[in-house]
Amino acid sequence: MSEGTILVADDDSTIRTVLSQALGRAGFDVRTCGNAATLWRWVSQGDGDLVITDVVMPDESGFELLPRIQRVRPDLPVVVMSAQNTLLTAITATERGAYEYLPKPFDLNELIAVARRALSSPRKAPALEADESGPKLPLIGRSAAMQDVYRVMARLMGTDLTVLITGESGTGKELVARALHDYGKRKRGPFVAVNMAAIPRELIESDLFGHEKGAFTGANARTIGRFEQAEGGTLFLDEIGDMPLEAQTRLLRVLQQGEYTAVGGRHIVKTNVRIVAATNRDLRQLVQQGLFREDLYYRLNVVPLRLPPLRERSDDVADLIRHFLGQAVAQGLPRKSIDQDALDRLRRYPWPGNVRELENLAQRLAALYAEETINGRIIDLELATEAKSARGDQDVPEQDTLSSAVDRYLSRQFSALPPGELPPDGLYDRVLEEVERPLLTAALAATRGNQIKAAKMLGLNRNTLRKKVRVLDIRLARGIR
């Protein structure tokens, strides 16, 4: 017995065949087409129990078709597929009334599970109209890890649910909070961001809830707090793990009852604010240590949203560095391009400072280098300097620092081999050739271009080093000679 009829629309015949076979084996009746016109004819005739459609088709966008389907058949669920894997795509799919959004490529078992869920669950409420004039999204990335983030965010846009964003420093937690506001129900209201770690602990309650005149020494006038500033909009509480317990008690009351009192005040203030919180700390561990209220944790953690560190989304590095180099041009810096060798080296770097570190690197590349194209040599120089600075190695002997860098480089080469596979013949010469350029570049960078020191560090004759620098075309940034 059939589980239902699915209408599949995609202009790629191979994708149509694969989906038809997979869904057919799962027990569905499947009809496929390669354009929006045929799909619309089937839908308007009352055919199908579920639609699975691509966004880009030769005659009409799937997004343009969605509102029409919703008007004539509001109970017909639509699953949108797209290779344009951005947050804006996920948001638009949700706003236009899609039941689910699946970024290509996707797992066929996931598609089958989505189809069964769509056919067995009640139809969602009418969707919001898309706001084409909204702000440009600041989130960049098409990796699988970011697709998971986009889909969660898209589902949250039409809600007022409290969100707890977790992730390492520099992953973009405030950008996500801003996007939730700018594309959500409260986009016409204010967005107010507060960093708990940047406010003296004794002033946090006053900063959040305001204070009355005479509430404490120096309180010469009534002052409104961040909650009042954010009324009708979104209050973003960054580094929530640094909030003192006294302020946590007040915040819990707001989340439970929607009201608070100013410091030194008696009048109860009703509030209409959406809370988005963020932290790079483990709040559950803080709860166990008695540093964070357990009841507040559960009130904040209604919808958890984890941002992956950049090392878990290395596929996004190329898009990110190009975006940041473009931003540098808008700031008056020279336009730079970046070659494939440089991109490969950036992808292999672990990025302890995450996206923020990459953004800072892009600004340095645009500001300090005369070359129009950033190559692997420049990246090696910058990342070697960055790693040394991050480890605080200024007082470590140069030889030890450089040896560690070479060890990490060789480790990356060997770790890339499949388990059990032996390296190819000629490994010594091949590894020596690959290591020589970054080795000499790092040595010259560590000695600020002093070839006598670098030659001594490497155990080379100065003339040999000078010849290798010339043959390998190793150049240092201006100001380093």
Kinemage of the C-alpha trace (Angstrom):
@kinemage 1
@onewidth
@group {chain A} dominant
@subgroup {mainchain}
@vectorlist {calphas} color= white
{ca met a 1} P 0.000 0.000 0.000
{ca ser a 2} L 1.338 3.431 -0.969
{ca glu a 3} L 2.358 5.857 1.803
{ca gly a 4} L 1.279 8.757 -0.425
{ca thr a 5} L 2.046 10.488 -3.710
{ca ile a 6} L 5.056 12.775 -3.880
{ca leu a 7} L 5.567 15.341 -6.650
{ca val a 8} L 9.280 15.946 -7.310
{ca ala a 9} L 10.448 18.963 -9.352
{ca asp a 10} L 14.118 19.432 -10.288
{ca asp a 11} L 15.704 20.457 -13.591
{ca asp a 12} L 18.501 17.897 -13.079
{ca ser a 13} L 17.379 14.561 -14.550
{ca thr a 14} L 19.928 12.628 -12.489
{ca ile a 15} L 18.544 14.038 -9.245
{ca arg a 16} L 14.990 13.248 -10.365
{ca thr a 17} L 15.983 9.632 -11.065
{ca val a 18} L 17.795 9.187 -7.747
{ca leu a 19} L 14.937 10.675 -5.710
{ca ser a 20} L 12.301 8.715 -7.611
{ca gln a 21} L 14.090 5.427 -6.981
{ca ala a 22} L 14.801 6.126 -3.305
{ca leu a 23} L 11.273 7.333 -2.503
{ca gly a 24} L 9.754 4.527 -4.542
{ca arg a 25} L 11.684 1.905 -2.570
{ca ala a 26} L 10.451 3.573 0.618
{ca gly a 27} L 6.836 2.910 -0.431
{ca phe a 28} L 5.791 6.228 -2.003
{ca asp a 29} L 4.231 6.857 -5.400
{ca val a 30} L 6.461 9.380 -7.159
{ca arg a 31} L 5.883 11.707 -10.121
{ca thr a 32} L 8.757 13.832 -11.387
{ca cys a 33} L 9.083 16.887 -13.624
{ca gly a 34} L 11.810 19.320 -14.642
{ca asn a 35} L 10.036 22.674 -14.479
{ca ala a 36} L 7.740 24.780 -12.299
{ca ala a 37} L 4.932 24.951 -14.895
{ca thr a 38} L 4.297 21.204 -14.804
{ca leu a 39} L 4.492 21.122 -11.039
{ca trp a 40} L 1.986 23.976 -10.775
{ca arg a 41} L -0.409 22.186 -13.144
{ca trp a 42} L -0.311 19.047 -11.032
{ca val a 43} L -0.796 20.984 -7.805
{ca ser a 44} L -3.686 23.071 -9.166
{ca gln a 45} L -5.368 19.872 -10.358
{ca gly a 46} L -5.272 18.517 -6.810
{ca asp a 47} L -2.563 15.918 -7.449
{ca gly a 48} L -0.008 14.799 -4.878
{ca asp a 49} L 0.165 14.627 -1.106
{ca leu a 50} L 3.634 16.194 -0.795
{ca val a 51} L 5.826 18.420 -3.005
{ca ile a 52} L 9.621 18.235 -3.096
{ca thr a 53} L 11.005 21.035 -5.257
{ca asp a 54} L 14.297 22.649 -6.120
{ca val a 55} L 14.603 26.421 -5.820
{ca val a 56} L 16.289 27.107 -9.173
{ca met a 57} L 14.330 25.858 -12.198
{ca pro a 58} L 14.410 27.008 -15.816
{ca asp a 59} L 11.041 28.775 -15.914
{ca glu a 60} L 10.308 29.943 -12.363
{ca ser a 61} L 11.881 29.934 -8.923
{ca gly a 62} L 10.525 27.459 -6.429
{ca phe a 63} L 10.289 30.357 -3.987
{ca glu a 64} L 7.949 32.205 -6.373
{ca leu a 65} L 5.773 29.112 -6.591
{ca leu a 66} L 5.476 28.532 -2.850
{ca pro a 67} L 2.972 31.338 -2.015
{ca arg a 68} L 0.709 30.270 -4.888
{ca ile a 69} L 0.705 26.680 -3.673
{ca gln a 70} L -0.098 27.913 -0.180
{ca arg a 71} L -3.052 29.941 -1.429
{ca val a 72} L -4.714 27.169 -3.478
{ca arg a 73} L -3.727 24.193 -1.283
{ca pro a 74} L -2.733 25.372 2.210
{ca asp a 75} L -2.681 21.778 3.510
{ca leu a 76} L -0.125 20.580 0.946
{ca pro a 77} L 3.340 20.368 2.556
{ca val a 78} L 6.295 21.515 0.444
{ca val a 79} L 9.916 20.491 1.000
{ca val a 80} L 12.459 22.824 -0.614
{ca met a 81} L 15.853 21.634 -1.877
{ca ser a 82} L 18.653 24.025 -2.784
{ca ala a 83} L 22.341 24.091 -3.613
{ca gln a 84} L 22.375 27.782 -2.633
{ca asn a 85} L 23.215 26.877 0.927
{ca thr a 86} L 23.006 30.178 2.800
{ca leu a 87} L 21.081 31.340 5.831
{ca leu a 88} L 18.986 33.585 3.580
{ca thr a 89} L 17.874 30.516 1.587
{ca ala a 90} L 16.783 28.724 4.759
{ca ile a 91} L 14.944 31.803 6.046
{ca thr a 92} L 13.201 32.440 2.727
{ca ala a 93} L 12.047 28.815 2.537
{ca thr a 94} L 10.541 29.082 6.003
{ca glu a 95} L 8.961 32.486 5.385
{ca arg a 96} L 7.406 31.359 2.110
{ca gly a 97} L 5.688 28.443 3.814
{ca ala a 98} L 7.996 25.474 3.172
{ca tyr a 99} L 7.514 22.514 5.508
{ca glu a 100} L 11.263 21.825 5.500
{ca tyr a 101} L 14.437 23.046 3.837
{ca leu a 102} L 17.121 20.565 2.747
{ca pro a 103} L 20.505 21.887 1.543
{ca lys a 104} L 22.100 19.878 -1.257
{ca pro a 105} L 23.709 17.430 -1.036
{ca phe a 106} L 21.578 15.666 1.579
{ca asp a 107} L 21.225 12.138 2.873
{ca leu a 108} L 18.422 10.183 1.175
{ca asn a 109} L 17.403 8.613 4.478
{ca glu a 110} L 16.934 12.109 5.876
{ca leu a 111} L 14.716 13.017 2.921
{ca ile a 112} L 12.589 9.903 3.432
{ca ala a 113} L 12.238 10.684 7.145
{ca val a 114} L 11.192 14.261 6.334
{ca ala a 115} L 8.641 12.992 3.792
{ca arg a 116} L 7.052 10.618 6.291
{ca arg a 117} L 6.954 13.293 8.960
{ca ala a 118} L 5.384 15.816 6.580
{ca leu a 119} L 2.659 13.393 5.513
{ca ser a 120} L 1.794 12.368 9.066
{ca ser a 121} L 1.838 15.751 10.855
{ca pro a 122} L -0.686 18.619 10.809
{ca arg a 123} L -0.061 21.470 8.403
{ca lys a 124} L 1.948 24.364 9.843
{ca ala a 125} L 0.384 27.783 10.377
{ca pro a 126} L 0.495 30.246 7.444
{ca ala a 127} L 3.946 31.622 6.886
{ca leu a 128} L 5.135 35.187 7.143
{ca glu a 129} L 5.635 37.195 3.983
{ca ala a 130} L 9.291 37.517 3.107
{ca asp a 131} L 10.799 40.929 3.617
{ca glu a 132} L 12.939 41.482 0.515
{ca ser a 133} L 14.169 44.836 1.826
{ca gly a 134} L 15.691 43.392 4.987
{ca pro a 135} L 19.327 43.825 5.976
{ca lys a 136} L 22.085 41.765 4.406
{ca leu a 137} L 22.928 38.709 6.470
{ca pro a 138} L 26.329 38.804 8.137
{ca leu a 139} L 26.670 35.006 8.288
{ca ile a 140} L 28.944 33.392 5.728
{ca gly a 141} L 29.359 29.658 5.146
{ca arg a 142} L 27.926 26.738 3.198
{ca ser a 143} L 29.415 23.839 5.192
{ca ala a 144} L 27.251 21.064 6.600
{ca ala a 145} L 27.878 22.370 10.121
{ca met a 146} L 26.528 25.813 9.201
{ca gln a 147} L 23.545 24.321 7.371
{ca asp a 148} L 22.419 22.801 10.671
{ca val a 149} L 22.688 26.246 12.287
{ca tyr a 150} L 20.740 27.889 9.450
{ca arg a 151} L 17.860 25.440 9.672
{ca val a 152} L 17.462 25.927 13.425
{ca met a 153} L 17.577 29.695 12.993
{ca ala a 154} L 15.006 29.630 10.200
{ca arg a 155} L 12.568 27.779 12.463
{ca leu a 156} L 13.056 30.388 15.200
{ca met a 157} L 12.395 33.479 13.094
{ca gly a 158} L 8.641 33.525 13.675
{ca thr a 159} L 8.850 32.828 17.409
{ca asp a 160} L 9.674 34.645 20.637
{ca leu a 161} L 11.387 31.634 22.191
{ca thr a 162} L 14.397 32.258 24.426
{ca val a 163} L 17.603 31.090 22.742
{ca leu a 164} L 20.922 30.104 24.338
{ca ile a 165} L 23.810 30.375 21.874
{ca thr a 166} L 26.944 28.459 22.830
{ca gly a 167} L 30.327 28.382 21.165
{ca glu a 168} L 33.943 29.377 21.503
{ca ser a 169} L 35.020 33.003 21.457
{ca gly a 170} L 35.117 34.422 17.947
{ca thr a 171} L 32.531 32.079 16.401
{ca gly a 172} L 30.009 34.872 15.761
{ca lys a 173} L 27.460 34.530 18.555
{ca glu a 174} L 26.400 38.183 18.418
{ca leu a 175} L 26.004 37.999 14.632
{ca val a 176} L 23.602 35.078 15.080
{ca ala a 177} L 21.661 36.954 17.745
{ca arg a 178} L 21.452 39.984 15.462
{ca ala a 179} L 20.196 37.825 12.573
{ca leu a 180} L 17.516 36.256 14.805
{ca his a 181} L 16.339 39.784 15.572
{ca asp a 182} L 16.652 41.322 12.111
{ca tyr a 183} L 14.677 38.516 10.470
{ca gly a 184} L 12.297 37.779 13.344
{ca lys a 185} L 8.978 39.077 14.653
{ca arg a 186} L 10.665 41.919 16.536
{ca lys a 187} L 12.773 43.333 13.704
{ca arg a 188} L 11.040 46.733 13.964
{ca gly a 189} L 12.003 46.988 17.633
{ca pro a 190} L 15.406 47.764 19.148
{ca phe a 191} L 18.279 45.286 19.400
{ca val a 192} L 20.286 45.875 22.583
{ca ala a 193} L 23.485 43.925 23.267
{ca val a 194} L 25.055 43.651 26.722
{ca asn a 195} L 28.361 41.925 27.494
{ca met a 196} L 28.245 40.675 31.078
{ca ala a 197} L 32.034 40.314 31.217
{ca ala a 198} L 32.546 43.993 30.314
{ca ile a 199} L 30.451 45.443 33.172
{ca pro a 200} L 31.685 45.680 36.783
{ca arg a 201} L 29.795 43.043 38.769
{ca glu a 202} L 28.424 45.565 41.227
{ca leu a 203} L 26.859 47.564 38.382
{ca ile a 204} L 25.254 44.763 36.363
{ca glu a 205} L 21.845 44.947 38.066
{ca ser a 206} L 21.702 48.705 37.599
{ca asp a 207} L 22.795 48.403 33.993
{ca leu a 208} L 20.122 45.825 33.192
{ca phe a 209} L 17.175 47.070 35.236
{ca gly a 210} L 17.973 50.742 35.806
{ca his a 211} L 18.021 52.502 39.166
{ca glu a 212} L 16.134 55.165 41.047
{ca lys a 213} L 17.652 58.383 42.303
{ca gly a 214} L 19.488 57.775 45.575
{ca ala a 215} L 19.557 53.987 45.144
{ca phe a 216} L 23.298 53.981 45.860
{ca thr a 217} L 26.177 56.398 46.210
{ca gly a 218} L 26.498 58.382 43.002
{ca ala a 219} L 22.938 57.660 41.802
{ca asn a 220} L 22.045 61.319 41.348
{ca ala a 221} L 19.169 60.723 38.929
{ca arg a 222} L 16.862 57.976 37.739
{ca thr a 223} L 18.503 55.932 34.983
{ca ile a 224} L 16.761 53.454 32.675
{ca gly a 225} L 18.271 50.014 32.151
{ca arg a 226} L 18.850 47.819 29.145
{ca phe a 227} L 15.490 46.070 29.544
{ca glu a 228} L 13.684 49.366 29.135
{ca gln a 229} L 15.909 50.286 26.180
{ca ala a 230} L 15.059 46.972 24.500
{ca glu a 231} L 11.297 47.184 25.082
{ca gly a 232} L 9.448 45.591 22.169
{ca gly a 233} L 12.670 44.204 20.734
{ca thr a 234} L 15.501 41.824 21.600
{ca leu a 235} L 17.941 41.909 24.510
{ca phe a 236} L 21.154 40.009 23.805
{ca leu a 237} L 22.951 38.934 26.986
{ca asp a 238} L 26.467 37.958 25.951
{ca glu a 239} L 28.785 36.003 28.274
{ca ile a 240} L 25.805 35.137 30.469
{ca gly a 241} L 28.028 32.823 32.513
{ca asp a 242} L 29.699 35.897 34.030
{ca met a 243} L 26.450 37.227 35.523
{ca pro a 244} L 26.596 37.351 39.361
{ca leu a 245} L 24.059 35.325 41.335
{ca glu a 246} L 22.163 38.384 42.586
{ca ala a 247} L 21.484 39.552 39.038
{ca gln a 248} L 20.596 35.971 38.040
{ca thr a 249} L 17.753 36.027 40.559
{ca arg a 250} L 16.343 39.214 39.029
{ca leu a 251} L 16.691 37.843 35.496
{ca leu a 252} L 14.870 34.646 36.487
{ca arg a 253} L 11.905 36.718 37.650
{ca val a 254} L 11.783 38.476 34.292
{ca leu a 255} L 11.766 35.171 32.433
{ca gln a 256} L 9.141 33.652 34.723
{ca gln a 257} L 6.774 36.592 35.220
{ca gly a 258} L 7.716 39.176 32.594
{ca glu a 259} L 8.362 41.895 35.187
{ca tyr a 260} L 11.121 43.473 37.259
{ca thr a 261} L 11.859 46.369 39.622
{ca ala a 262} L 14.610 48.932 39.187
{ca val a 263} L 17.435 49.000 41.735
{ca gly a 264} L 16.167 51.002 44.695
{ca gly a 265} L 12.650 51.068 43.250
{ca arg a 266} L 9.338 49.642 44.416
{ca his a 267} L 7.280 49.989 41.272
{ca ile a 268} L 6.862 46.760 39.272
{ca val a 269} L 7.699 47.236 35.591
{ca lys a 270} L 6.105 44.959 32.994
{ca thr a 271} L 8.411 44.109 30.113
{ca asn a 272} L 8.003 42.782 26.589
{ca val a 273} L 11.471 41.733 25.521
{ca arg a 274} L 12.834 38.644 23.799
{ca ile a 275} L 15.928 37.232 25.488
{ca val a 276} L 18.805 35.770 23.502
{ca ala a 277} L 21.765 34.734 25.658
{ca ala a 278} L 25.236 33.504 24.730
{ca thr a 279} L 28.229 31.981 26.462
{ca asn a 280} L 31.562 30.341 25.710
{ca arg a 281} L 31.487 28.583 29.091
{ca asp a 282} L 29.853 25.308 30.163
{ca leu a 283} L 26.817 26.519 32.131
{ca arg a 284} L 26.034 23.019 33.393
{ca gln a 285} L 29.464 22.873 34.985
{ca leu a 286} L 28.875 26.310 36.525
{ca val a 287} L 25.571 24.999 37.922
{ca gln a 288} L 27.393 22.087 39.552
{ca gln a 289} L 29.919 24.527 41.034
{ca gly a 290} L 27.118 26.657 42.487
{ca leu a 291} L 28.035 29.632 40.289
{ca phe a 292} L 24.927 29.593 38.097
{ca arg a 293} L 21.308 28.997 39.055
{ca glu a 294} L 19.959 25.729 37.746
{ca asp a 295} L 16.432 27.096 37.303
{ca leu a 296} L 17.778 30.043 35.301
{ca tyr a 297} L 19.803 27.671 33.121
{ca tyr a 298} L 16.679 25.777 32.110
{ca arg a 299} L 14.779 29.032 31.514
{ca leu a 300} L 17.530 30.244 29.172
{ca asn a 301} L 18.146 26.923 27.466
{ca val a 302} L 14.699 26.699 25.859
{ca val a 303} L 16.310 26.458 22.418
{ca pro a 304} L 20.037 25.615 22.486
{ca leu a 305} L 22.025 26.705 19.428
{ca arg a 306} L 25.675 25.637 19.186
{ca leu a 307} L 27.982 27.489 16.820
{ca pro a 308} L 30.776 25.286 15.454
{ca pro a 309} L 34.380 26.486 15.749
{ca leu a 310} L 36.068 27.345 12.463
{ca arg a 311} L 38.209 24.195 12.590
{ca glu a 312} L 34.966 22.174 12.257
{ca arg a 313} L 33.875 24.146 9.177
{ca ser a 314} L 37.131 24.503 7.244
{ca asp a 315} L 35.165 24.315 3.977
{ca asp a 316} L 33.926 27.846 4.773
{ca val a 317} L 37.383 29.404 5.057
{ca ala a 318} L 37.594 30.343 1.360
{ca asp a 319} L 34.232 32.131 1.378
{ca leu a 320} L 35.052 33.869 4.641
{ca ile a 321} L 38.494 35.161 3.652
{ca arg a 322} L 37.152 36.513 0.351
{ca his a 323} L 34.298 38.199 2.209
{ca phe a 324} L 36.677 39.833 4.695
{ca leu a 325} L 39.061 40.950 1.945
{ca gly a 326} L 36.069 42.545 0.230
{ca gln a 327} L 35.182 44.339 3.453
{ca ala a 328} L 38.758 45.647 3.637
{ca val a 329} L 38.300 47.262 0.219
{ca ala a 330} L 35.173 49.015 1.513
{ca gln a 331} L 37.348 50.399 4.326
{ca gly a 332} L 39.746 51.958 1.828
{ca leu a 333} L 42.385 49.218 1.740
{ca pro a 334} L 43.773 47.791 -1.545
{ca arg a 335} L 41.903 44.968 -3.279
{ca lys a 336} L 43.542 41.565 -2.836
{ca ser a 337} L 42.958 38.160 -4.374
{ca ile a 338} L 44.116 34.878 -2.872
{ca asp a 339} L 45.499 31.857 -4.700
{ca gln a 340} L 44.654 28.190 -4.190
{ca asp a 341} L 47.872 27.349 -2.369
{ca ala a 342} L 47.135 30.059 0.189
{ca leu a 343} L 43.567 28.814 0.613
{ca asp a 344} L 44.786 25.265 1.195
{ca arg a 345} L 47.120 26.459 3.939
{ca leu a 346} L 44.354 28.500 5.559
{ca arg a 347} L 42.063 25.449 5.606
{ca arg a 348} L 44.700 23.380 7.404
{ca tyr a 349} L 45.253 25.962 10.147
{ca pro a 350} L 43.343 25.171 13.407
{ca trp a 351} L 42.084 28.770 13.975
{ca pro a 352} L 42.127 28.991 17.784
{ca gly a 353} L 40.616 32.483 17.505
{ca asn a 354} L 37.928 31.258 15.088
{ca val a 355} L 36.266 33.604 12.591
{ca arg a 356} L 37.449 36.692 14.455
{ca glu a 357} L 41.071 35.592 13.985
{ca leu a 358} L 40.479 35.036 10.264
{ca glu a 359} L 38.919 38.485 9.929
{ca asn a 360} L 41.921 40.098 11.638
{ca leu a 361} L 44.259 38.197 9.310
{ca ala a 362} L 42.380 39.451 6.240
{ca gln a 363} L 42.764 43.042 7.397
{ca arg a 364} L 46.509 42.568 7.922
{ca leu a 365} L 46.914 40.978 4.505
{ca ala a 366} L 45.159 43.912 2.858
{ca ala a 367} L 47.052 46.539 4.821
{ca leu a 368} L 50.631 45.253 5.012
{ca tyr a 369} L 51.432 43.444 1.754
{ca ala a 370} L 52.176 45.065 -1.596
{ca glu a 371} L 51.359 41.899 -3.574
{ca glu a 372} L 47.976 41.920 -5.330
{ca thr a 373} L 47.648 38.146 -4.929
{ca ile a 374} L 48.147 36.563 -1.523
{ca asn a 375} L 50.113 33.323 -1.888
{ca gly a 376} L 51.093 30.431 0.330
{ca arg a 377} L 54.414 32.015 1.302
{ca ile a 378} L 52.656 35.033 2.786
{ca ile a 379} L 50.173 32.823 4.625
{ca asp a 380} L 52.981 30.706 6.089
{ca leu a 381} L 54.710 33.853 7.315
{ca glu a 382} L 51.564 35.284 8.904
{ca leu a 383} L 50.398 32.039 10.518
{ca ala a 384} L 53.850 31.266 11.911
{ca thr a 385} L 53.941 34.718 13.503
{ca glu a 386} L 50.346 34.361 14.708
{ca ala a 387} L 50.981 30.965 16.290
{ca lys a 388} L 54.071 32.236 18.052
{ca ser a 389} L 52.216 35.250 19.416
{ca ala a 390} L 49.257 33.144 20.558
{ca arg a 391} L 51.514 30.765 22.475
{ca gly a 392} L 53.390 33.619 24.133
{ca asp a 393} L 56.688 32.317 22.721
{ca gln a 394} L 58.516 35.636 22.713
{ca asp a 395} L 60.847 34.361 25.427
{ca val a 396} L 61.202 30.825 24.037
{ca pro a 397} L 64.456 30.128 22.156
{ca glu a 398} L 63.988 30.581 18.432
{ca gln a 399} L 65.277 27.082 17.627
{ca asp a 400} L 62.665 25.420 19.905
{ca thr a 401} L 59.856 27.495 18.444
{ca leu a 402} L 60.828 26.648 14.875
{ca ser a 403} L 61.301 22.946 15.634
{ca ser a 404} L 57.783 22.771 17.025
{ca ala a 405} L 56.425 24.426 13.889
{ca val a 406} L 58.206 21.862 11.677
{ca asp a 407} L 56.922 18.988 13.843
{ca arg a 408} L 53.347 20.212 13.426
{ca tyr a 409} L 53.849 20.595 9.667
{ca leu a 410} L 55.157 17.034 9.271
{ca ser a 411} L 52.399 15.697 11.498
{ca arg a 412} L 49.780 17.207 9.190
{ca gln a 413} L 51.398 15.552 6.155
{ca phe a 414} L 51.387 12.072 7.706
{ca ser a 415} L 47.916 12.388 9.266
{ca ala a 416} L 46.463 12.961 5.785
{ca leu a 417} L 47.323 9.368 4.752
{ca pro a 418} L 44.486 6.793 4.911
{ca pro a 419} L 44.870 4.262 7.750
{ca gly a 420} L 47.278 1.495 6.827
{ca glu a 421} L 48.484 3.162 3.622
{ca leu a 422} L 52.252 3.591 3.182
{ca pro a 423} L 53.717 6.842 1.858
{ca pro a 424} L 54.915 6.794 -1.788
{ca asp a 425} L 58.542 6.161 -2.720
{ca gly a 426} L 60.929 9.075 -2.496
{ca leu a 427} L 59.355 10.314 0.716
{ca tyr a 428} L 62.546 11.918 2.041
{ca asp a 429} L 63.066 14.191 -0.962
{ca arg a 430} L 59.358 14.986 -1.257
{ca val a 431} L 58.964 15.964 2.401
{ca leu a 432} L 62.226 17.933 2.319
{ca glu a 433} L 60.990 19.856 -0.719
{ca glu a 434} L 57.639 20.580 0.935
{ca val a 435} L 59.177 21.611 4.251
{ca glu a 436} L 62.055 23.702 2.937
{ca arg a 437} L 60.117 26.806 1.919
{ca pro a 438} L 58.014 27.139 5.122
{ca leu a 439} L 61.087 26.227 7.179
{ca leu a 440} L 63.222 28.994 5.704
{ca thr a 441} L 60.302 31.441 5.751
{ca ala a 442} L 59.626 30.738 9.424
{ca ala a 443} L 63.336 31.048 10.290
{ca leu a 444} L 63.613 34.423 8.564
{ca ala a 445} L 60.379 35.610 10.162
{ca ala a 446} L 61.611 34.537 13.615
{ca thr a 447} L 64.837 36.504 13.128
{ca arg a 448} L 63.081 39.485 11.516
{ca gly a 449} L 64.915 38.786 8.242
{ca asn a 450} L 68.409 38.559 9.744
{ca gln a 451} L 70.050 35.973 7.465
{ca ile a 452} L 73.095 35.537 9.703
{ca lys a 453} L 70.905 34.526 12.674
{ca ala a 454} L 68.633 32.440 10.472
{ca ala a 455} L 71.584 30.573 8.929
{ca lys a 456} L 73.004 29.860 12.385
{ca met a 457} L 69.622 28.646 13.609
{ca leu a 458} L 69.279 26.322 10.615
{ca gly a 459} L 72.869 25.100 10.673
{ca leu a 460} L 73.484 26.398 7.149
{ca asn a 461} L 76.230 28.432 5.583
{ca arg a 462} L 75.044 32.037 5.055
{ca asn a 463} L 75.785 31.824 1.317
{ca thr a 464} L 73.766 28.598 1.070
{ca leu a 465} L 70.822 30.265 2.780
{ca arg a 466} L 71.075 33.315 0.508
{ca lys a 467} L 71.053 31.043 -2.569
{ca lys a 468} L 68.026 29.088 -1.333
{ca val a 469} L 66.138 32.299 -0.580
{ca arg a 470} L 66.813 33.444 -4.149
{ca val a 471} L 65.927 30.091 -5.787
{ca leu a 472} L 62.755 29.638 -3.758
{ca asp a 473} L 61.838 33.323 -4.274
{ca ile a 474} L 61.246 33.873 -0.551
{ca arg a 475} L 60.233 37.453 0.186
{ca leu a 476} L 59.407 39.098 3.483
{ca ala a 477} L 56.836 41.763 4.229
{ca arg a 478} L 57.892 45.362 3.930
{ca gly a 479} L 59.583 46.547 7.097
{ca ile a 480} L 61.143 43.106 7.736
{ca arg a 481} L 64.606 42.780 6.205
